[in-house]
Amino acid sequence: MMLGAHNLSLQRAGRHALKDVSAELRSGEVTAICGPNGAGKSSLLLALAGLLEASVGGVSLDGNSLKALHPRIRAQAIGYLPQSAEVAWDVAVENIVRLGRLPYRDRGDTAVEAVIAALDLEALRGRPASQLSGGERARVLLARVLAGEPDWILADEPLAALDLAHQLSLLKHLRSAANNGAGVVLVLHDLSLAMNHADRVLVLEEGSLAADGPPQEALSSGNIAKVWGVDARWIGDAGKSGEPRALITS
């Protein structure tokens, strides 16, 4: 299954958030969207989720226009996790996770129990949202998305509020979802995480697509210097030794 952005251009807050961005994303892969602050990363993710309509261009899902799909079908296909970890109602964790089953109108006990276990939420399942820490709330909201078993998981900075152990656990879970055929698209600020865990990286610069390819190409030292204005180099070689690559700045 393909999720495609076709010549997307749009304005937000009086500026060009995206400028003629095109990319065909493939299921079974983890794609990272990277770029400096204000580059258009969140805007692209919102457009791919069908939550922000471009002034020019469009988004397709497996060759069909995303905006032409019935909202329930689109909700079954695409799970979106925003940057903000806010919960509107002070309900128990388990009930928040079960909201992910709304597009199917079922309880989805198997899926709900699986994500509660995978994201280490068993001890929290009866706790109200108001008693959760920021990191706990972030995991609960991601569990809600995953409980819907979407074909595409789109998450905006899903690791930002998590400690190291839960970051690695979540990345492992997302990799497993991709291996099982889902498309995973993550907005990431941490270039080392993108280098070591993504199959493909889209680099945005001032709303335009500056690079698109395997991490070692899209996040080359030359591209980092051009887009971020930082002199840096990578050490380690995950491709040969399995050693995670680390970014060293000058």
VEXROSE-562685 format. One record per residue (C-alpha): z, y, x; residue number from 1. Coordinates in nm, 3 decimals, decimal comma. Each point is the difference from the previous one (the first is absolute). Example, Ala and Ser with C-alpha at 12.3 -4.5 7.8 and 13.67 -1.06 7.14 Angstrom:
2
[drennu [0,780 -0,450 1,230] 1],
[drennu [-0,066 0,344 0,137] 2],
//
This chain:
250
[drennu [0,000 0,000 0,000] 1],
[drennu [-0,087 0,348 0,125] 2],
[drennu [0,167 0,334 -0,064] 3],
[drennu [-0,242 0,277 0,085] 4],
[drennu [0,023 0,375 0,050] 5],
[drennu [-0,341 0,160 -0,040] 6],
[drennu [-0,055 0,353 0,136] 7],
[drennu [0,338 0,117 -0,124] 8],
[drennu [0,062 0,373 0,003] 9],
[drennu [0,285 0,175 -0,178] 10],
[drennu [0,216 0,308 0,012] 11],
[drennu [0,378 0,018 -0,032] 12],
[drennu [0,211 0,314 0,009] 13],
[drennu [-0,308 0,211 0,068] 14],
[drennu [-0,118 -0,190 0,308] 15],
[drennu [-0,237 -0,285 0,077] 16],
[drennu [0,223 -0,309 0,001] 17],
[drennu [-0,294 -0,237 0,050] 18],
[drennu [-0,349 0,072 0,128] 19],
[drennu [-0,275 -0,257 -0,060] 20],
[drennu [0,215 -0,306 0,080] 21],
[drennu [-0,161 -0,342 -0,036] 22],
[drennu [0,147 -0,342 0,082] 23],
[drennu [-0,034 -0,355 -0,132] 24],
[drennu [0,338 -0,173 0,021] 25],
[drennu [0,016 -0,380 -0,001] 26],
[drennu [0,254 -0,229 -0,161] 27],
[drennu [0,182 -0,232 0,236] 28],
[drennu [0,058 0,282 0,248] 29],
[drennu [0,274 0,251 0,080] 30],
[drennu [-0,154 0,347 0,027] 31],
[drennu [0,202 0,291 0,137] 32],
[drennu [-0,081 0,363 -0,082] 33],
[drennu [0,117 0,228 0,282] 34],
[drennu [-0,030 0,365 0,090] 35],
[drennu [0,202 0,317 0,064] 36],
[drennu [0,199 0,172 -0,274] 37],
[drennu [-0,232 0,145 -0,263] 38],
[drennu [-0,297 -0,215 0,106] 39],
[drennu [-0,053 -0,136 -0,354] 40],
[drennu [0,164 -0,343 0,032] 41],
[drennu [0,197 0,012 -0,325] 42],
[drennu [-0,294 0,156 -0,183] 43],
[drennu [-0,227 -0,286 0,105] 44],
[drennu [0,257 -0,260 -0,109] 45],
[drennu [0,043 0,172 -0,339] 46],
[drennu [-0,376 0,005 -0,047] 47],
[drennu [-0,028 -0,369 0,091] 48],
[drennu [0,272 -0,076 -0,256] 49],
[drennu [-0,189 0,189 -0,269] 50],
[drennu [0,278 0,258 -0,034] 51],
[drennu [-0,194 0,295 0,140] 52],
[drennu [-0,357 0,067 -0,104] 53],
[drennu [-0,235 0,139 0,260] 54],
[drennu [-0,215 0,303 -0,073] 55],
[drennu [-0,289 -0,178 0,175] 56],
[drennu [-0,049 -0,374 0,049] 57],
[drennu [0,201 -0,287 -0,141] 58],
[drennu [0,185 -0,326 0,053] 59],
[drennu [-0,123 -0,348 -0,082] 60],
[drennu [0,177 -0,332 -0,039] 61],
[drennu [-0,223 -0,296 0,078] 62],
[drennu [-0,304 0,214 -0,078] 63],
[drennu [0,131 0,141 -0,329] 64],
[drennu [0,108 0,359 -0,051] 65],
[drennu [0,379 0,013 0,015] 66],
[drennu [0,030 0,273 -0,264] 67],
[drennu [-0,206 -0,208 -0,245] 68],
[drennu [0,250 -0,288 0,008] 69],
[drennu [0,256 -0,039 -0,277] 70],
[drennu [0,335 0,137 0,126] 71],
[drennu [0,173 -0,338 -0,045] 72],
[drennu [-0,268 -0,180 0,200] 73],
[drennu [0,025 0,263 0,273] 74],
[drennu [0,380 -0,033 0,004] 75],
[drennu [-0,032 -0,376 0,044] 76],
[drennu [-0,243 0,044 0,288] 77],
[drennu [0,166 0,286 0,190] 78],
[drennu [0,368 0,048 0,079] 79],
[drennu [0,088 0,347 0,130] 80],
[drennu [0,321 0,103 0,177] 81],
[drennu [0,046 0,378 0,043] 82],
[drennu [0,178 0,169 0,287] 83],
[drennu [0,285 0,117 -0,219] 84],
[drennu [0,267 -0,266 -0,065] 85],
[drennu [0,120 0,144 -0,331] 86],
[drennu [0,115 -0,210 -0,297] 87],
[drennu [-0,018 0,168 -0,341] 88],
[drennu [0,258 -0,222 -0,175] 89],
[drennu [0,335 -0,120 0,127] 90],
[drennu [-0,062 -0,368 -0,075] 91],
[drennu [0,078 -0,316 0,195] 92],
[drennu [-0,215 -0,104 0,296] 93],
[drennu [-0,129 -0,313 -0,172] 94],
[drennu [-0,124 0,203 -0,298] 95],
[drennu [-0,179 0,245 0,231] 96],
[drennu [-0,176 -0,289 0,171] 97],
[drennu [-0,098 -0,149 -0,337] 98],
[drennu [-0,183 0,323 -0,086] 99],
[drennu [-0,270 -0,126 0,235] 100],
[drennu [-0,092 -0,258 -0,263] 101],
[drennu [-0,084 0,260 -0,267] 102],
[drennu [-0,380 -0,026 0,051] 103],
[drennu [0,027 -0,370 -0,089] 104],
[drennu [0,254 0,042 -0,281] 105],
[drennu [0,205 -0,295 0,121] 106],
[drennu [0,326 -0,058 0,186] 107],
[drennu [-0,168 -0,156 0,302] 108],
[drennu [0,321 -0,174 0,107] 109],
[drennu [-0,161 -0,185 0,291] 110],
[drennu [-0,156 0,315 0,149] 111],
[drennu [0,315 0,208 -0,057] 112],
[drennu [0,229 -0,255 0,163] 113],
[drennu [-0,238 -0,039 0,294] 114],
[drennu [-0,006 0,370 0,088] 115],
[drennu [0,375 0,041 -0,052] 116],
[drennu [0,049 -0,275 0,258] 117],
[drennu [-0,273 0,124 0,236] 118],
[drennu [0,134 0,357 0,011] 119],
[drennu [0,366 -0,102 0,035] 120],
[drennu [0,106 0,140 -0,340] 121],
[drennu [0,201 -0,292 -0,138] 122],
[drennu [0,335 0,168 0,064] 123],
[drennu [-0,124 0,319 -0,166] 124],
[drennu [-0,165 -0,140 -0,312] 125],
[drennu [0,274 0,115 -0,239] 126],
[drennu [0,067 0,334 0,168] 127],
[drennu [-0,114 0,319 -0,181] 128],
[drennu [-0,257 0,220 0,173] 129],
[drennu [0,251 0,285 0,044] 130],
[drennu [0,206 -0,217 0,235] 131],
[drennu [-0,285 -0,084 0,239] 132],
[drennu [-0,055 0,152 0,342] 133],
[drennu [-0,338 0,153 0,081] 134],
[drennu [-0,114 -0,310 0,186] 135],
[drennu [0,118 -0,233 -0,276] 136],
[drennu [-0,180 0,209 -0,261] 137],
[drennu [-0,321 -0,013 0,205] 138],
[drennu [0,016 -0,380 0,013] 139],
[drennu [0,067 -0,025 -0,373] 140],
[drennu [-0,299 0,217 -0,087] 141],
[drennu [-0,224 -0,202 0,229] 142],
[drennu [0,129 -0,317 -0,167] 143],
[drennu [-0,105 0,147 -0,335] 144],
[drennu [-0,354 0,041 0,132] 145],
[drennu [-0,011 -0,348 0,152] 146],
[drennu [0,139 -0,162 -0,317] 147],
[drennu [-0,325 0,097 -0,172] 148],
[drennu [-0,193 -0,221 0,247] 149],
[drennu [-0,280 0,258 0,033] 150],
[drennu [-0,327 -0,072 0,177] 151],
[drennu [0,053 0,324 0,194] 152],
[drennu [0,329 0,138 0,134] 153],
[drennu [-0,021 0,373 0,079] 154],
[drennu [0,315 0,144 0,158] 155],
[drennu [0,069 0,350 0,132] 156],
[drennu [0,236 -0,015 0,299] 157],
[drennu [0,181 -0,312 -0,128] 158],
[drennu [0,195 -0,047 0,325] 159],
[drennu [0,137 0,353 0,039] 160],
[drennu [0,344 -0,060 -0,154] 161],
[drennu [0,052 -0,353 0,133] 162],
[drennu [0,199 -0,120 0,300] 163],
[drennu [-0,175 -0,202 0,269] 164],
[drennu [0,088 -0,343 -0,142] 165],
[drennu [-0,126 0,086 -0,347] 166],
[drennu [-0,312 0,167 0,144] 167],
[drennu [-0,093 -0,323 0,177] 168],
[drennu [0,085 -0,210 -0,305] 169],
[drennu [-0,215 0,220 -0,223] 170],
[drennu [-0,292 -0,006 0,243] 171],
[drennu [0,024 -0,379 0,009] 172],
[drennu [-0,006 -0,011 -0,381] 173],
[drennu [-0,301 0,232 -0,018] 174],
[drennu [-0,183 -0,207 0,263] 175],
[drennu [0,070 -0,309 -0,209] 176],
[drennu [-0,144 0,175 -0,306] 177],
[drennu [-0,316 0,084 0,195] 178],
[drennu [-0,027 -0,356 0,130] 179],
[drennu [0,015 -0,116 -0,362] 180],
[drennu [-0,294 0,224 -0,090] 181],
[drennu [0,149 0,335 -0,101] 182],
[drennu [-0,125 0,327 0,141] 183],
[drennu [0,279 0,202 0,162] 184],
[drennu [-0,044 0,373 0,070] 185],
[drennu [0,285 0,190 0,167] 186],
[drennu [0,042 0,364 0,093] 187],
[drennu [0,181 -0,008 0,335] 188],
[drennu [0,120 0,276 0,232] 189],
[drennu [0,118 -0,246 0,265] 190],
[drennu [-0,311 -0,076 0,204] 191],
[drennu [0,168 -0,291 0,177] 192],
[drennu [0,056 -0,173 -0,334] 193],
[drennu [-0,364 0,058 -0,091] 194],
[drennu [-0,118 -0,129 0,339] 195],
[drennu [0,208 -0,318 -0,015] 196],
[drennu [-0,016 -0,090 -0,369] 197],
[drennu [-0,327 0,128 -0,149] 198],
[drennu [-0,340 -0,168 0,005] 199],
[drennu [-0,176 0,331 -0,049] 200],
[drennu [0,092 0,366 0,033] 201],
[drennu [-0,146 0,304 -0,175] 202],
[drennu [0,078 0,323 0,184] 203],
[drennu [-0,018 0,322 -0,200] 204],
[drennu [-0,024 0,349 0,147] 205],
[drennu [0,006 0,306 -0,226] 206],
[drennu [-0,127 -0,206 -0,293] 207],
[drennu [-0,287 -0,167 0,187] 208],
[drennu [-0,028 -0,354 0,131] 209],
[drennu [0,032 0,031 0,379] 210],
[drennu [0,006 -0,372 0,084] 211],
[drennu [-0,029 -0,334 -0,178] 212],
[drennu [0,032 -0,337 0,171] 213],
[drennu [0,230 -0,248 0,170] 214],
[drennu [0,328 0,159 0,116] 215],
[drennu [-0,088 -0,011 0,368] 216],
[drennu [-0,314 0,203 -0,070] 217],
[drennu [0,117 0,236 -0,276] 218],
[drennu [0,325 0,076 0,186] 219],
[drennu [-0,145 0,025 0,348] 220],
[drennu [0,154 0,249 0,241] 221],
[drennu [-0,308 0,218 -0,043] 222],
[drennu [0,034 0,011 -0,379] 223],
[drennu [0,373 0,072 0,020] 224],
[drennu [-0,068 0,291 0,236] 225],
[drennu [-0,277 0,134 -0,226] 226],
[drennu [0,174 -0,037 -0,336] 227],
[drennu [0,370 0,040 0,084] 228],
[drennu [-0,042 0,216 0,311] 229],
[drennu [0,227 -0,229 0,200] 230],
[drennu [-0,070 -0,163 0,337] 231],
[drennu [0,111 -0,361 -0,037] 232],
[drennu [-0,077 -0,350 0,116] 233],
[drennu [0,072 -0,349 -0,126] 234],
[drennu [0,188 -0,261 0,200] 235],
[drennu [0,002 -0,372 -0,080] 236],
[drennu [-0,290 -0,205 -0,131] 237],
[drennu [0,066 -0,165 -0,334] 238],
[drennu [-0,350 -0,146 -0,005] 239],
[drennu [0,059 -0,222 0,303] 240],
[drennu [0,369 -0,054 0,059] 241],
[drennu [0,147 0,063 -0,344] 242],
[drennu [0,212 0,276 0,151] 243],
[drennu [0,039 0,296 -0,240] 244],
[drennu [-0,176 0,311 0,119] 245],
[drennu [0,206 0,316 0,053] 246],
[drennu [-0,121 0,359 0,008] 247],
[drennu [0,107 0,206 0,301] 248],
[drennu [-0,048 0,377 -0,013] 249],
[drennu [-0,045 0,226 0,301] 250],
//
